[in-house]
Amino acid sequence: MEFLHRNFVLTLFLLSLSTLTALSYTFFSPVDNYLIDCGSTLDSTVDNRLFISDSSRFKSHWLSSTRSVSLKSNNPFDVSPGIYQTARVFTKPSRYEFEIKDKGTHMVRLHFHNLSSSKFDFNDAQFHVLVNGFVVLSDFIGGNLDSPKVMEYLIWVETGRLVITFVPICKSKFAYVNAIEVISAPKDLIVDTAQYVSSEKIEQFDGLVEQALEVVYRVNVGGPKVTPFNDTLWRTWVPDNDFLKSSFGSKRVYFSGRIRYQVGGASREVGPDNVYNTARVIKSTNASIPDVNITWVFPVKGGFKYLVRLHFCDIASISIALLYFNVYVNGNLAYKDLDLSGVTNYVLAAPFYADYVVDGDSSGVLTVSVGPSNMSYAYGIDGILNAVEIMKLNNSMGSLVGDLPAEFILNSWPRGNIHVLVPLIAAVCLLVILSLVMRRRMTGLKDSVMWSKLPMDVPNVNVKSGSLQP
């Protein structure tokens, strides 16, 4: 009986340890965690997260606006989450200011969705958005959204505050937002160094953490959609079907075992289990190594640099040191003979990621490929990819969308747009011209009244000496 009791106690102890370990894997508690339900008088819960009304007395964030309106959807059949049934509307430049306790990278998410409203026509929603001096949206048209849109940015915060500013493009337009998230990111989410890859060279790219980054794509390769409810940082990962150039020669794999996160490697905050337990692979079916690459194609805007993060986890090999393959970005060899065993301390199912910076060129697309290398083995796995993230870097103007710096946008608003400015200048010029004409006429009239005939006996003047001659 005592032996059974000891076994029972030991079993409970091990079970409690495993439960605590599992909880520690999934729990992330950011120092700064602001979830704001804009324009609402009540708080809302979405994906088990509480969004606080921006009308509440919660004073760790401040709304600075002299002209803002709270809107609630007029549609009685609206079944969208609560944060998308209200909005804060701005008719002049306005800002939210957040107190920041944790210096470093912060995730900023802006939620937009049209409302059915009798007060505002959302076709007139056109505006800019600035975050701590970076232009993250410019001439954003908010009236043509068929479904909720979430824009996500990674912003380095050096000081004790983060400011989000909404600027209508002119006085006849307005800005709005449905919800805002400001969350301090894990310290290992963005590292300062990546590899810059081009057709001419591969070199080190430094200073990445202080760039403003816009999340353009976050793709779960070979797997289903991952929602914020199932992600450690409340992210969304979409399936890769729409980006896969061809599935010929590849297959999907699924893994039900434990993902073995390694110290110094990818953490659960970098990528959750739901991302690493699925993949697409190239697999030999006979004694020859297949001559095929898997390629994904992503539309991008030219003129910007992009951070490409590729996630790998060997969930398909039967043993270590059997998987070798090449990695290509924009058709250029980025990693030759990648050995996942070597970079993960020779542990299977251990996550690894690689960061590359590339230029977005005039082609308007960015490609990612994996394929066999000269070290690949027959009868084995000859290529694997679990996930892709693509993030746009700000340009030299501090913008993620164009060539207008934040200072220009802020200073130009009071003067209105060009359609207001041109008539005003023309009117001023017309007034000046009329004033000159009237002055000339008045001067001419005065001269005609005061004129008289000169006397005939004017003495001669010596021009050289200036003296009178008798």
Wavefront OBJ file of the C-alpha trace (Angstrom):
o trace
v 0.000 0.000 0.000
v 2.844 2.382 0.878
v 4.452 1.621 -2.479
v 1.226 2.495 -4.295
v 0.902 5.682 -2.260
v 4.444 6.734 -3.173
v 3.798 6.032 -6.831
v 0.599 8.052 -6.677
v 2.357 11.016 -5.048
v 5.197 10.797 -7.578
v 2.723 10.702 -10.433
v 0.934 13.791 -9.124
v 4.269 15.574 -8.686
v 5.386 14.802 -12.238
v 1.974 15.783 -13.582
v 2.129 19.108 -11.748
v 5.616 19.746 -13.105
v 4.522 18.998 -16.653
v 1.480 21.244 -16.212
v 3.606 24.101 -14.890
v 6.083 23.583 -17.732
v 3.316 23.662 -20.319
v 1.903 26.824 -18.777
v 5.337 28.449 -18.771
v 5.633 27.665 -22.489
v 2.405 29.459 -23.394
v 2.379 32.354 -20.942
v 3.758 35.708 -22.002
v 3.181 38.748 -19.824
v 4.258 42.001 -21.505
v 5.223 44.946 -19.315
v 3.292 47.358 -21.541
v -0.032 45.943 -22.643
v -2.571 48.499 -23.873
v -5.718 47.210 -25.556
v -8.023 50.114 -26.418
v -11.614 49.907 -27.661
v -11.912 53.238 -29.470
v -15.157 55.200 -29.404
v -16.855 52.805 -27.008
v -18.251 53.568 -23.576
v -17.950 49.905 -22.546
v -15.064 47.446 -22.479
v -14.995 44.527 -24.950
v -13.525 41.024 -24.785
v -11.958 39.539 -27.922
v -9.981 36.259 -27.931
v -10.034 36.266 -24.123
v -8.424 39.715 -24.065
v -10.053 42.750 -22.498
v -10.074 45.931 -24.610
v -10.578 49.010 -22.415
v -12.868 51.819 -23.533
v -10.994 54.992 -24.468
v -13.726 56.896 -22.618
v -12.838 55.242 -19.309
v -10.815 56.690 -16.449
v -7.889 54.447 -17.276
v -5.208 57.139 -17.399
v -2.137 55.274 -18.637
v -3.156 56.433 -22.091
v -4.433 59.861 -23.096
v -6.586 60.870 -26.018
v -5.667 64.367 -27.134
v -8.375 65.692 -29.428
v -10.612 68.742 -29.517
v -12.729 67.354 -32.338
v -13.468 63.665 -32.006
v -16.737 61.778 -32.143
v -17.680 58.401 -30.700
v -19.594 56.244 -33.178
v -21.583 53.076 -32.683
v -22.826 50.894 -35.529
v -26.445 51.422 -36.516
v -26.677 47.883 -37.880
v -28.769 45.783 -35.442
v -27.590 42.572 -37.152
v -23.870 43.297 -36.767
v -22.264 40.145 -35.312
v -18.636 41.279 -35.613
v -16.510 41.441 -32.437
v -17.329 44.349 -30.154
v -14.249 46.374 -31.062
v -15.514 46.605 -34.659
v -18.962 47.929 -33.695
v -17.602 51.251 -32.450
v -15.056 53.772 -33.704
v -13.414 57.051 -32.759
v -13.684 59.656 -35.555
v -11.310 62.629 -35.862
v -12.010 65.748 -37.930
v -8.644 67.357 -37.166
v -5.184 66.030 -36.165
v -5.492 64.045 -32.940
v -3.345 61.634 -31.007
v -3.239 58.859 -28.444
v -0.293 58.955 -26.062
v 0.812 55.857 -24.139
v 3.100 55.682 -21.135
v 5.924 53.217 -21.879
v 7.728 51.435 -19.049
v 9.674 48.853 -21.075
v 12.196 50.400 -23.468
v 12.601 48.503 -26.734
v 10.498 47.075 -29.542
v 6.734 47.405 -29.250
v 4.006 45.818 -31.316
v 1.456 48.363 -32.517
v -1.760 47.090 -34.094
v -4.393 49.376 -35.586
v -7.857 47.953 -36.256
v -10.109 49.430 -38.963
v -13.646 48.533 -40.037
v -16.451 50.525 -41.669
v -19.503 51.338 -39.603
v -23.089 51.864 -40.640
v -23.586 55.458 -39.486
v -25.964 58.310 -40.237
v -23.460 60.900 -38.968
v -20.493 60.121 -41.225
v -20.057 58.794 -44.732
v -17.069 56.467 -44.486
v -16.287 57.149 -48.138
v -14.932 60.469 -46.807
v -12.439 58.703 -44.530
v -8.962 59.497 -45.857
v -6.039 60.160 -43.553
v -2.432 59.674 -42.468
v -1.197 57.868 -39.358
v 2.091 58.588 -37.578
v 3.689 56.518 -34.812
v 6.537 58.160 -32.864
v 7.600 60.184 -35.892
v 7.297 57.354 -38.435
v 4.701 57.605 -41.195
v 2.942 54.234 -41.123
v -0.104 55.101 -43.266
v -0.492 57.826 -45.879
v -3.673 58.742 -47.759
v -5.290 55.682 -46.236
v -8.833 55.287 -47.589
v -10.973 53.747 -44.906
v -14.268 53.569 -46.760
v -13.663 50.538 -48.955
v -13.041 47.843 -46.335
v -15.284 44.816 -46.811
v -13.975 43.201 -43.622
v -11.941 44.253 -40.580
v -8.352 45.184 -41.396
v -5.488 44.987 -38.913
v -2.278 46.877 -39.618
v 0.679 45.715 -37.519
v 3.962 47.504 -36.868
v 7.071 46.925 -34.779
v 8.332 50.227 -33.369
v 11.433 50.849 -31.290
v 10.639 53.070 -28.269
v 13.572 54.902 -26.710
v 11.677 57.325 -24.471
v 8.882 56.884 -21.958
v 6.017 57.354 -24.350
v 4.554 56.189 -27.642
v 2.368 58.571 -29.641
v -0.061 57.594 -32.392
v -1.308 60.559 -34.442
v -4.244 60.574 -36.870
v -4.254 63.345 -39.503
v -7.151 63.837 -41.979
v -5.788 64.784 -45.401
v -7.904 67.961 -45.398
v -10.812 69.574 -43.599
v -13.392 67.826 -45.782
v -12.114 64.363 -44.792
v -11.860 62.547 -41.494
v -9.797 59.876 -39.740
v -10.983 57.013 -37.587
v -9.857 53.921 -35.700
v -11.783 51.053 -34.104
v -9.169 49.630 -31.749
v -5.497 49.989 -30.835
v -2.973 47.566 -29.364
v 0.375 48.672 -27.927
v 2.334 45.723 -26.520
v 5.972 45.485 -25.462
v 7.604 42.730 -27.520
v 9.853 39.968 -26.173
v 13.501 40.969 -26.325
v 14.330 38.164 -28.768
v 11.560 38.959 -31.249
v 13.681 41.337 -33.338
v 17.466 41.074 -33.269
v 19.731 43.862 -34.448
v 21.587 41.983 -37.206
v 20.466 40.195 -40.359
v 22.106 39.142 -43.626
v 21.667 41.523 -46.565
v 21.261 39.456 -49.745
v 21.563 40.735 -53.312
v 22.774 39.404 -56.646
v 26.229 40.899 -56.000
v 26.912 40.068 -52.367
v 25.842 38.839 -48.957
v 26.867 41.057 -46.075
v 25.885 41.913 -42.535
v 23.004 44.364 -42.031
v 23.057 46.141 -38.653
v 20.692 48.498 -36.870
v 17.553 46.494 -37.507
v 15.900 47.010 -34.113
v 15.688 50.787 -34.515
v 13.922 50.524 -37.857
v 10.149 50.813 -38.061
v 8.791 47.539 -39.443
v 5.419 46.858 -41.037
v 4.241 43.246 -41.011
v 3.264 42.578 -44.620
v 2.939 38.768 -44.594
v 2.888 36.136 -41.878
v 2.420 32.695 -43.442
v 2.041 29.238 -41.930
v 3.586 26.936 -44.552
v 1.726 23.676 -45.057
v -0.664 24.320 -42.193
v -4.002 25.970 -41.396
v -4.702 29.512 -40.295
v -3.393 30.329 -36.824
v -5.544 32.875 -34.991
v -4.556 35.254 -32.172
v -6.265 32.920 -29.712
v -3.700 30.214 -30.556
v -0.584 32.392 -30.751
v 1.649 33.435 -27.879
v 1.779 37.048 -29.140
v -1.803 37.168 -30.465
v -0.718 37.114 -34.111
v -2.467 35.777 -37.200
v -0.699 33.346 -39.565
v -2.428 32.603 -42.871
v -2.063 29.412 -44.989
v 0.501 29.457 -47.811
v -1.809 28.280 -50.600
v -2.187 31.713 -52.219
v 1.580 32.248 -52.384
v 2.781 28.818 -53.473
v 4.024 28.993 -57.057
v 3.784 25.240 -57.556
v 3.313 22.302 -55.204
v 4.900 19.870 -57.659
v 7.493 17.691 -55.936
v 6.486 18.789 -52.435
v 4.232 17.429 -49.746
v 2.777 18.605 -46.473
v 3.853 17.092 -43.188
v 2.241 17.274 -39.765
v 3.823 16.604 -36.403
v 1.996 15.661 -33.207
v 5.025 15.394 -30.955
v 6.683 17.978 -28.761
v 8.441 20.961 -30.318
v 11.815 21.172 -28.569
v 12.724 24.826 -28.123
v 16.440 25.334 -27.517
v 18.187 28.011 -25.471
v 19.492 30.581 -27.916
v 17.198 29.390 -30.699
v 13.664 30.333 -31.669
v 11.339 30.706 -28.689
v 7.577 30.218 -28.539
v 7.231 33.992 -28.834
v 9.221 33.955 -32.078
v 6.982 31.178 -33.404
v 4.298 29.089 -31.657
v 3.908 25.300 -31.764
v 1.074 25.623 -34.278
v 3.551 27.048 -36.778
v 6.417 24.637 -36.220
v 4.372 21.425 -36.209
v 3.456 21.794 -39.908
v 5.665 22.218 -42.997
v 6.146 21.557 -46.677
v 9.022 19.270 -47.626
v 10.834 17.901 -50.667
v 11.291 14.157 -50.274
v 13.150 11.621 -52.387
v 10.966 8.813 -53.656
v 13.761 6.725 -55.155
v 17.547 6.586 -55.238
v 17.825 9.963 -56.999
v 17.577 13.401 -55.456
v 14.698 15.346 -57.050
v 15.729 18.335 -59.148
v 13.011 20.652 -57.861
v 12.636 23.685 -55.613
v 9.568 24.819 -53.714
v 8.947 28.512 -54.408
v 6.617 31.060 -52.832
v 5.856 34.415 -54.475
v 4.791 37.519 -52.505
v 3.650 40.813 -54.077
v 5.531 43.761 -52.533
v 5.975 47.479 -53.149
v 9.246 48.479 -54.787
v 11.572 51.096 -53.347
v 11.728 49.597 -49.848
v 13.889 47.061 -48.079
v 12.242 44.004 -46.563
v 13.095 41.759 -43.651
v 12.434 38.136 -44.635
v 12.266 35.745 -41.695
v 12.242 32.028 -42.571
v 11.242 29.478 -39.927
v 12.602 25.915 -39.989
v 11.944 22.906 -37.779
v 12.910 19.362 -38.781
v 9.722 17.470 -38.021
v 10.123 15.079 -40.984
v 13.545 13.355 -40.729
v 13.896 9.962 -39.069
v 17.311 10.838 -37.655
v 19.644 13.777 -37.138
v 22.228 14.927 -39.713
v 20.234 13.675 -42.709
v 18.751 16.969 -43.898
v 20.811 19.383 -46.017
v 19.300 21.923 -48.412
v 19.723 25.354 -49.984
v 17.719 28.500 -49.272
v 17.090 31.213 -51.883
v 15.641 34.722 -51.498
v 14.746 36.670 -54.642
v 16.525 33.956 -56.628
v 19.824 34.545 -54.797
v 21.493 31.839 -52.716
v 21.018 32.980 -49.097
v 22.041 29.825 -47.194
v 24.071 27.015 -48.768
v 23.871 23.474 -47.381
v 21.718 24.401 -44.387
v 22.087 21.683 -41.749
v 19.278 22.032 -39.216
v 20.872 19.466 -36.921
v 24.046 21.522 -36.701
v 22.264 24.774 -35.793
v 19.905 23.168 -33.246
v 22.406 21.211 -31.132
v 21.572 17.992 -32.996
v 17.997 17.787 -31.777
v 15.072 16.917 -34.031
v 11.908 19.062 -33.935
v 13.928 22.044 -32.667
v 12.980 25.422 -34.203
v 15.433 27.685 -36.007
v 14.908 30.899 -37.957
v 17.053 32.971 -40.309
v 16.687 36.715 -41.040
v 17.509 38.258 -44.414
v 17.180 41.814 -45.711
v 16.465 42.260 -49.424
v 15.522 45.098 -51.760
v 12.042 45.338 -53.180
v 12.673 45.973 -56.871
v 10.543 47.113 -59.815
v 9.279 43.572 -60.428
v 6.836 44.022 -57.566
v 7.393 40.532 -56.171
v 9.601 38.869 -53.590
v 10.365 35.141 -53.854
v 11.450 32.510 -51.339
v 12.667 29.027 -52.360
v 14.097 25.904 -50.743
v 15.613 22.958 -52.585
v 18.198 20.154 -52.510
v 21.906 20.913 -52.196
v 25.015 18.982 -53.196
v 25.014 17.446 -49.713
v 21.425 16.152 -49.848
v 20.751 12.456 -49.332
v 18.584 10.180 -51.434
v 15.690 8.459 -49.686
v 15.463 11.388 -47.289
v 14.138 14.906 -46.847
v 15.842 17.348 -49.228
v 14.165 20.620 -48.254
v 11.785 22.004 -45.630
v 10.078 25.263 -44.665
v 7.633 25.845 -41.806
v 6.761 29.538 -41.993
v 7.571 32.878 -43.632
v 7.335 36.417 -42.285
v 7.926 39.484 -44.470
v 8.252 42.953 -42.943
v 8.816 46.269 -44.691
v 11.549 48.597 -43.383
v 11.110 52.367 -43.257
v 12.887 54.429 -45.902
v 15.256 57.371 -45.405
v 12.270 59.706 -44.883
v 11.095 57.671 -41.911
v 8.106 56.432 -43.882
v 6.658 53.007 -44.596
v 4.430 54.242 -47.416
v 5.997 57.086 -49.402
v 8.317 60.086 -49.513
v 6.504 62.472 -47.161
v 8.147 62.824 -43.718
v 6.003 63.145 -40.605
v 6.951 66.799 -40.042
v 5.714 67.790 -43.497
v 2.359 66.055 -42.925
v 1.848 67.759 -39.570
v 2.880 71.217 -40.790
v 0.846 71.099 -43.976
v -2.513 70.271 -42.399
v -3.505 73.755 -41.106
v -3.026 75.194 -44.597
v -5.329 72.581 -46.037
v -4.672 70.730 -49.226
v -3.681 72.119 -52.595
v -7.295 72.716 -53.642
v -7.715 75.199 -50.793
v -4.228 76.697 -50.945
v -4.232 77.658 -54.652
v -7.460 79.768 -54.573
v -6.231 81.471 -51.402
v -2.923 82.466 -53.011
v -4.763 83.649 -56.137
v -7.085 85.809 -54.059
v -4.173 87.389 -52.198
v -2.367 88.126 -55.487
v -5.520 89.679 -56.925
v -5.892 91.950 -53.902
v -2.262 93.043 -54.202
v -2.679 93.830 -57.916
v -5.894 95.800 -57.298
v -4.173 97.715 -54.514
v -1.263 98.689 -56.794
v -3.608 99.769 -59.597
v -5.715 101.900 -57.262
v -2.598 103.455 -55.734
v -1.231 104.366 -59.170
v -4.531 105.948 -60.181
v -4.705 107.955 -56.985
v -1.114 109.141 -57.484
v -1.850 110.196 -61.067
v -4.914 112.122 -59.969
v -2.945 113.960 -57.299
v -0.219 114.956 -59.806
v -2.766 116.373 -62.267
v -4.275 118.670 -59.622
v -0.921 120.067 -58.369
v 0.660 120.721 -61.842
v 1.471 124.323 -62.953
v 3.414 125.939 -65.789
v 7.140 126.367 -65.193
v 8.520 129.957 -65.300
v 10.364 130.965 -68.479
v 13.247 132.772 -66.731
v 14.835 129.815 -65.070
v 18.590 130.364 -64.774
v 20.985 128.028 -66.544
v 22.488 125.299 -64.466
v 26.055 124.177 -64.766
v 25.723 120.425 -64.541
v 29.364 119.840 -63.727
v 29.603 122.405 -60.924
v 26.013 122.582 -59.893
v 26.272 126.404 -59.727
v 23.966 128.969 -61.258
v 25.054 130.901 -64.337
v 23.904 134.506 -64.700
l 1 2 3 4 5 6 7 8 9 10 11 12 13 14 15 16 17 18 19 20 21 22 23 24 25 26 27 28 29 30 31 32 33 34 35 36 37 38 39 40 41 42 43 44 45 46 47 48 49 50 51 52 53 54 55 56 57 58 59 60 61 62 63 64 65 66 67 68 69 70 71 72 73 74 75 76 77 78 79 80 81 82 83 84 85 86 87 88 89 90 91 92 93 94 95 96 97 98 99 100 101 102 103 104 105 106 107 108 109 110 111 112 113 114 115 116 117 118 119 120 121 122 123 124 125 126 127 128 129 130 131 132 133 134 135 136 137 138 139 140 141 142 143 144 145 146 147 148 149 150 151 152 153 154 155 156 157 158 159 160 161 162 163 164 165 166 167 168 169 170 171 172 173 174 175 176 177 178 179 180 181 182 183 184 185 186 187 188 189 190 191 192 193 194 195 196 197 198 199 200 201 202 203 204 205 206 207 208 209 210 211 212 213 214 215 216 217 218 219 220 221 222 223 224 225 226 227 228 229 230 231 232 233 234 235 236 237 238 239 240 241 242 243 244 245 246 247 248 249 250 251 252 253 254 255 256 257 258 259 260 261 262 263 264 265 266 267 268 269 270 271 272 273 274 275 276 277 278 279 280 281 282 283 284 285 286 287 288 289 290 291 292 293 294 295 296 297 298 299 300 301 302 303 304 305 306 307 308 309 310 311 312 313 314 315 316 317 318 319 320 321 322 323 324 325 326 327 328 329 330 331 332 333 334 335 336 337 338 339 340 341 342 343 344 345 346 347 348 349 350 351 352 353 354 355 356 357 358 359 360 361 362 363 364 365 366 367 368 369 370 371 372 373 374 375 376 377 378 379 380 381 382 383 384 385 386 387 388 389 390 391 392 393 394 395 396 397 398 399 400 401 402 403 404 405 406 407 408 409 410 411 412 413 414 415 416 417 418 419 420 421 422 423 424 425 426 427 428 429 430 431 432 433 434 435 436 437 438 439 440 441 442 443 444 445 446 447 448 449 450 451 452 453 454 455 456 457 458 459 460 461 462 463 464 465 466 467 468 469 470
